[in-house]
Amino acid sequence: MELYQHFRKEEHQFIDQVLEWKETVSRQYAPKLTDFLDPREQQIVQSVIGSDEDVRVSFFGGAPFAERRRAFLYPTYIEPDEGDYGIVLFAVRYPDKFISLEHRDVLGALMSLGLRRGKFGDILVQGGEIQFFAAAEVADYIRLHVGTIGKAPVSLELLPLSAAMPLEETWQEGTVTVSSLRLDAVLAQAFRLARDKARTLVESGLVKVNWKVVDKPDFVCGPGDVLSARGFGRCKLFSVEGPTKKERWLVRIGRQK
C-alpha cells in the first residue's frame, strides 16, 4: 500500500491501528478518543486521516503547549470542545523544602500503577511545583493509589486545566558535522560523547528516537527526528544540509535547554 512507503517499518503497526480507528468512526458514525499520543504518533494520525471528507481529527493535551495529546476522531456533524478529550490536571503536593522530585520520579511512580503510558500526558516540573495531565477515566484510580513518589509522601489535588503551568520548549541550535547519519554518530556529536559511549547507550536501551526506544546503533536518523538519551537530555535533528568535501554530513542540531 502506497501509504506505508512514507513511514518507517516499525511504524506500520501503529498505522494499521489508526486505519482501524478511521474505519470505526466512518462505519459507526460516532467519535473515537485515543490515549495520549507522542508528537510522532500525532503526525502519523494526521497524515493517515488527511483530508478525509467523512472523518476529521483534532488534538488536545490539556493545554496549548502540551506535547503529548489525545486525538479525537469524529464525523463531520460534531464540533469538539475540551470536554470531549477527557483530560484532568493533577497537582502533586509534597514537602518540597526537604525533598526534591524530578520528572523521572513522577513518571516512575505513575508507571508503577500498572497503567499504560498512554493514560498520562505531560508531566510539568518547575521550581519545585509538579503537575501532570491524565486521562479522566483513570483519575479516581490514580488518586487512590498514589501516596508516595520516590521517598516523598504526596497528595494529589485536581486543578482546572486553566491552572496548568506554562512551559516553553527552547532549543540551543548549532551546525555540526558528523561522520554519518547513524544514530550513534549523531548522538555522540550532539551530546559530545565518545562514539563507543554513544553506542553503549543505544545498545543498552537508553536511547529513544521520536519517543520510541531504538537499540540499533546503525539506525539512520533523518530531519525532524527527536533523540533522547537517559541522563543526557534531548536533542533534535533540524536539518541535514548535505555531505561536505571531506565526506562528512553537515547537520543542524538543537539541544533542549
Contacts in CASP RR format, 6 or more apart in sequence:
PFRMAT RR
TARGET T0000
AUTHOR 0000-0000-0000
METHOD contacts of the structure
MODEL  1
MELYQHFRKEEHQFIDQVLEWKETVSRQYAPKLTDFLDPREQQIVQSVIG
SDEDVRVSFFGGAPFAERRRAFLYPTYIEPDEGDYGIVLFAVRYPDKFIS
LEHRDVLGALMSLGLRRGKFGDILVQGGEIQFFAAAEVADYIRLHVGTIG
KAPVSLELLPLSAAMPLEETWQEGTVTVSSLRLDAVLAQAFRLARDKART
LVESGLVKVNWKVVDKPDFVCGPGDVLSARGFGRCKLFSVEGPTKKERWL
VRIGRQK
3 15 0 8 1.000
3 48 0 8 1.000
4 12 0 8 1.000
4 15 0 8 1.000
6 47 0 8 1.000
7 15 0 8 1.000
7 44 0 8 1.000
10 212 0 8 1.000
11 40 0 8 1.000
11 44 0 8 1.000
14 41 0 8 1.000
14 44 0 8 1.000
15 44 0 8 1.000
15 48 0 8 1.000
18 44 0 8 1.000
18 45 0 8 1.000
18 48 0 8 1.000
18 49 0 8 1.000
19 48 0 8 1.000
21 32 0 8 1.000
21 34 0 8 1.000
21 73 0 8 1.000
22 48 0 8 1.000
22 49 0 8 1.000
22 52 0 8 1.000
22 55 0 8 1.000
22 73 0 8 1.000
24 32 0 8 1.000
25 31 0 8 1.000
25 32 0 8 1.000
25 54 0 8 1.000
25 55 0 8 1.000
25 73 0 8 1.000
25 74 0 8 1.000
25 75 0 8 1.000
26 54 0 8 1.000
26 55 0 8 1.000
26 75 0 8 1.000
29 75 0 8 1.000
30 75 0 8 1.000
31 72 0 8 1.000
31 73 0 8 1.000
31 74 0 8 1.000
31 75 0 8 1.000
31 78 0 8 1.000
31 80 0 8 1.000
31 84 0 8 1.000
32 72 0 8 1.000
32 73 0 8 1.000
32 74 0 8 1.000
33 70 0 8 1.000
33 71 0 8 1.000
33 72 0 8 1.000
33 73 0 8 1.000
33 84 0 8 1.000
33 85 0 8 1.000
33 86 0 8 1.000
34 45 0 8 1.000
34 70 0 8 1.000
34 71 0 8 1.000
34 72 0 8 1.000
34 73 0 8 1.000
35 70 0 8 1.000
35 116 0 8 1.000
35 118 0 8 1.000
35 119 0 8 1.000
35 135 0 8 1.000
36 61 0 8 1.000
36 68 0 8 1.000
36 69 0 8 1.000
36 70 0 8 1.000
36 117 0 8 1.000
36 118 0 8 1.000
36 119 0 8 1.000
36 120 0 8 1.000
36 121 0 8 1.000
36 133 0 8 1.000
36 135 0 8 1.000
37 45 0 8 1.000
37 59 0 8 1.000
37 68 0 8 1.000
37 69 0 8 1.000
37 70 0 8 1.000
37 71 0 8 1.000
37 118 0 8 1.000
38 67 0 8 1.000
38 68 0 8 1.000
38 210 0 8 1.000
38 211 0 8 1.000
39 67 0 8 1.000
39 68 0 8 1.000
39 210 0 8 1.000
39 211 0 8 1.000
39 226 0 8 1.000
40 210 0 8 1.000
40 211 0 8 1.000
40 212 0 8 1.000
40 226 0 8 1.000
41 211 0 8 1.000
42 59 0 8 1.000
42 69 0 8 1.000
42 71 0 8 1.000
45 57 0 8 1.000
45 59 0 8 1.000
45 71 0 8 1.000
45 73 0 8 1.000
46 57 0 8 1.000
49 55 0 8 1.000
49 56 0 8 1.000
49 57 0 8 1.000
49 73 0 8 1.000
50 57 0 8 1.000
53 76 0 8 1.000
54 75 0 8 1.000
54 76 0 8 1.000
55 73 0 8 1.000
55 74 0 8 1.000
55 75 0 8 1.000
56 73 0 8 1.000
56 74 0 8 1.000
56 75 0 8 1.000
56 76 0 8 1.000
57 71 0 8 1.000
57 72 0 8 1.000
57 73 0 8 1.000
57 74 0 8 1.000
58 71 0 8 1.000
58 72 0 8 1.000
58 74 0 8 1.000
58 80 0 8 1.000
59 69 0 8 1.000
59 70 0 8 1.000
59 71 0 8 1.000
59 72 0 8 1.000
60 66 0 8 1.000
60 69 0 8 1.000
60 70 0 8 1.000
60 72 0 8 1.000
60 82 0 8 1.000
60 85 0 8 1.000
60 87 0 8 1.000
61 68 0 8 1.000
61 69 0 8 1.000
61 70 0 8 1.000
61 85 0 8 1.000
61 87 0 8 1.000
61 121 0 8 1.000
61 122 0 8 1.000
61 133 0 8 1.000
62 69 0 8 1.000
62 82 0 8 1.000
62 85 0 8 1.000
62 87 0 8 1.000
62 89 0 8 1.000
62 133 0 8 1.000
62 161 0 8 1.000
62 164 0 8 1.000
63 122 0 8 1.000
63 133 0 8 1.000
63 161 0 8 1.000
63 164 0 8 1.000
63 166 0 8 1.000
65 166 0 8 1.000
65 167 0 8 1.000
65 168 0 8 1.000
65 169 0 8 1.000
66 121 0 8 1.000
66 122 0 8 1.000
66 133 0 8 1.000
66 164 0 8 1.000
67 122 0 8 1.000
67 169 0 8 1.000
68 118 0 8 1.000
68 120 0 8 1.000
68 121 0 8 1.000
68 122 0 8 1.000
68 133 0 8 1.000
69 121 0 8 1.000
70 85 0 8 1.000
70 86 0 8 1.000
70 87 0 8 1.000
70 135 0 8 1.000
72 80 0 8 1.000
72 84 0 8 1.000
72 85 0 8 1.000
74 80 0 8 1.000
74 84 0 8 1.000
78 84 0 8 1.000
82 161 0 8 1.000
86 135 0 8 1.000
86 136 0 8 1.000
86 137 0 8 1.000
87 121 0 8 1.000
87 133 0 8 1.000
87 134 0 8 1.000
87 135 0 8 1.000
87 136 0 8 1.000
87 161 0 8 1.000
88 133 0 8 1.000
88 134 0 8 1.000
88 135 0 8 1.000
88 136 0 8 1.000
88 139 0 8 1.000
88 158 0 8 1.000
88 161 0 8 1.000
89 131 0 8 1.000
89 132 0 8 1.000
89 133 0 8 1.000
89 158 0 8 1.000
89 159 0 8 1.000
89 160 0 8 1.000
89 161 0 8 1.000
89 163 0 8 1.000
89 164 0 8 1.000
90 131 0 8 1.000
90 132 0 8 1.000
90 133 0 8 1.000
90 134 0 8 1.000
90 139 0 8 1.000
90 142 0 8 1.000
90 143 0 8 1.000
90 156 0 8 1.000
90 157 0 8 1.000
90 158 0 8 1.000
90 159 0 8 1.000
91 129 0 8 1.000
91 130 0 8 1.000
91 131 0 8 1.000
91 156 0 8 1.000
91 157 0 8 1.000
91 158 0 8 1.000
91 159 0 8 1.000
91 163 0 8 1.000
92 101 0 8 1.000
92 106 0 8 1.000
92 130 0 8 1.000
92 131 0 8 1.000
92 132 0 8 1.000
92 149 0 8 1.000
92 154 0 8 1.000
92 155 0 8 1.000
92 156 0 8 1.000
93 154 0 8 1.000
93 155 0 8 1.000
93 156 0 8 1.000
93 157 0 8 1.000
94 101 0 8 1.000
94 130 0 8 1.000
94 149 0 8 1.000
94 152 0 8 1.000
94 153 0 8 1.000
94 154 0 8 1.000
94 155 0 8 1.000
95 152 0 8 1.000
95 153 0 8 1.000
96 128 0 8 1.000
96 129 0 8 1.000
99 151 0 8 1.000
99 152 0 8 1.000
100 128 0 8 1.000
101 125 0 8 1.000
101 128 0 8 1.000
101 130 0 8 1.000
101 149 0 8 1.000
101 150 0 8 1.000
101 152 0 8 1.000
102 125 0 8 1.000
103 123 0 8 1.000
103 125 0 8 1.000
105 149 0 8 1.000
105 150 0 8 1.000
106 123 0 8 1.000
106 125 0 8 1.000
106 130 0 8 1.000
106 132 0 8 1.000
106 149 0 8 1.000
107 120 0 8 1.000
107 123 0 8 1.000
109 146 0 8 1.000
109 148 0 8 1.000
109 149 0 8 1.000
109 150 0 8 1.000
110 120 0 8 1.000
110 123 0 8 1.000
110 132 0 8 1.000
110 142 0 8 1.000
110 146 0 8 1.000
111 117 0 8 1.000
113 141 0 8 1.000
113 142 0 8 1.000
113 145 0 8 1.000
113 146 0 8 1.000
115 138 0 8 1.000
115 141 0 8 1.000
115 142 0 8 1.000
118 135 0 8 1.000
119 134 0 8 1.000
119 135 0 8 1.000
119 137 0 8 1.000
119 138 0 8 1.000
120 132 0 8 1.000
120 133 0 8 1.000
120 134 0 8 1.000
120 135 0 8 1.000
121 132 0 8 1.000
121 133 0 8 1.000
121 134 0 8 1.000
122 132 0 8 1.000
122 133 0 8 1.000
122 167 0 8 1.000
123 130 0 8 1.000
123 131 0 8 1.000
123 132 0 8 1.000
124 130 0 8 1.000
124 131 0 8 1.000
124 132 0 8 1.000
124 164 0 8 1.000
124 165 0 8 1.000
124 167 0 8 1.000
126 165 0 8 1.000
126 167 0 8 1.000
129 165 0 8 1.000
131 159 0 8 1.000
131 163 0 8 1.000
131 164 0 8 1.000
131 165 0 8 1.000
133 164 0 8 1.000
134 142 0 8 1.000
139 158 0 8 1.000
142 156 0 8 1.000
143 156 0 8 1.000
143 158 0 8 1.000
146 154 0 8 1.000
146 156 0 8 1.000
147 153 0 8 1.000
147 154 0 8 1.000
147 155 0 8 1.000
147 156 0 8 1.000
148 154 0 8 1.000
169 256 0 8 1.000
170 256 0 8 1.000
170 257 0 8 1.000
171 236 0 8 1.000
171 254 0 8 1.000
171 255 0 8 1.000
171 256 0 8 1.000
171 257 0 8 1.000
172 254 0 8 1.000
172 255 0 8 1.000
172 256 0 8 1.000
172 257 0 8 1.000
173 238 0 8 1.000
173 252 0 8 1.000
173 253 0 8 1.000
173 254 0 8 1.000
174 252 0 8 1.000
174 253 0 8 1.000
174 254 0 8 1.000
175 241 0 8 1.000
175 250 0 8 1.000
175 251 0 8 1.000
175 252 0 8 1.000
175 253 0 8 1.000
176 189 0 8 1.000
176 190 0 8 1.000
176 250 0 8 1.000
176 251 0 8 1.000
176 253 0 8 1.000
177 189 0 8 1.000
177 244 0 8 1.000
177 246 0 8 1.000
177 248 0 8 1.000
177 249 0 8 1.000
177 250 0 8 1.000
177 251 0 8 1.000
178 185 0 8 1.000
178 186 0 8 1.000
178 188 0 8 1.000
178 189 0 8 1.000
178 248 0 8 1.000
178 249 0 8 1.000
178 251 0 8 1.000
179 185 0 8 1.000
179 248 0 8 1.000
179 249 0 8 1.000
180 249 0 8 1.000
181 220 0 8 1.000
181 221 0 8 1.000
181 222 0 8 1.000
181 240 0 8 1.000
181 249 0 8 1.000
181 251 0 8 1.000
182 217 0 8 1.000
182 218 0 8 1.000
182 219 0 8 1.000
182 220 0 8 1.000
182 221 0 8 1.000
183 198 0 8 1.000
183 202 0 8 1.000
183 207 0 8 1.000
183 209 0 8 1.000
183 214 0 8 1.000
183 216 0 8 1.000
183 217 0 8 1.000
183 218 0 8 1.000
183 219 0 8 1.000
183 220 0 8 1.000
183 221 0 8 1.000
183 227 0 8 1.000
184 195 0 8 1.000
184 198 0 8 1.000
184 199 0 8 1.000
184 202 0 8 1.000
184 217 0 8 1.000
184 218 0 8 1.000
185 195 0 8 1.000
185 198 0 8 1.000
186 221 0 8 1.000
186 227 0 8 1.000
186 237 0 8 1.000
186 251 0 8 1.000
186 253 0 8 1.000
187 193 0 8 1.000
187 198 0 8 1.000
187 201 0 8 1.000
187 202 0 8 1.000
187 207 0 8 1.000
187 227 0 8 1.000
187 229 0 8 1.000
188 194 0 8 1.000
188 195 0 8 1.000
188 197 0 8 1.000
188 198 0 8 1.000
189 253 0 8 1.000
190 227 0 8 1.000
190 235 0 8 1.000
190 253 0 8 1.000
190 254 0 8 1.000
190 255 0 8 1.000
191 198 0 8 1.000
191 229 0 8 1.000
191 232 0 8 1.000
191 233 0 8 1.000
191 235 0 8 1.000
191 255 0 8 1.000
193 201 0 8 1.000
193 232 0 8 1.000
198 217 0 8 1.000
198 229 0 8 1.000
199 217 0 8 1.000
201 207 0 8 1.000
201 229 0 8 1.000
201 230 0 8 1.000
201 232 0 8 1.000
202 214 0 8 1.000
202 215 0 8 1.000
202 216 0 8 1.000
202 217 0 8 1.000
202 219 0 8 1.000
203 215 0 8 1.000
203 217 0 8 1.000
204 215 0 8 1.000
205 213 0 8 1.000
205 214 0 8 1.000
205 215 0 8 1.000
206 229 0 8 1.000
206 230 0 8 1.000
206 231 0 8 1.000
207 213 0 8 1.000
207 214 0 8 1.000
207 215 0 8 1.000
207 227 0 8 1.000
207 228 0 8 1.000
207 229 0 8 1.000
207 230 0 8 1.000
208 214 0 8 1.000
208 227 0 8 1.000
208 228 0 8 1.000
209 219 0 8 1.000
209 221 0 8 1.000
209 225 0 8 1.000
209 226 0 8 1.000
209 227 0 8 1.000
210 225 0 8 1.000
210 226 0 8 1.000
211 226 0 8 1.000
211 228 0 8 1.000
221 227 0 8 1.000
221 237 0 8 1.000
222 237 0 8 1.000
222 240 0 8 1.000
223 237 0 8 1.000
223 238 0 8 1.000
223 239 0 8 1.000
223 240 0 8 1.000
224 236 0 8 1.000
224 237 0 8 1.000
224 238 0 8 1.000
225 236 0 8 1.000
225 237 0 8 1.000
226 234 0 8 1.000
226 235 0 8 1.000
226 236 0 8 1.000
226 237 0 8 1.000
227 234 0 8 1.000
227 235 0 8 1.000
227 236 0 8 1.000
227 237 0 8 1.000
228 234 0 8 1.000
228 235 0 8 1.000
233 255 0 8 1.000
233 256 0 8 1.000
234 255 0 8 1.000
234 256 0 8 1.000
235 253 0 8 1.000
235 254 0 8 1.000
235 255 0 8 1.000
235 256 0 8 1.000
236 253 0 8 1.000
236 254 0 8 1.000
236 256 0 8 1.000
237 251 0 8 1.000
237 252 0 8 1.000
237 253 0 8 1.000
238 251 0 8 1.000
238 252 0 8 1.000
238 253 0 8 1.000
238 254 0 8 1.000
239 251 0 8 1.000
239 252 0 8 1.000
240 249 0 8 1.000
240 250 0 8 1.000
240 251 0 8 1.000
241 249 0 8 1.000
241 250 0 8 1.000
241 251 0 8 1.000
241 252 0 8 1.000
242 249 0 8 1.000
242 250 0 8 1.000
243 249 0 8 1.000
243 250 0 8 1.000
244 250 0 8 1.000
END
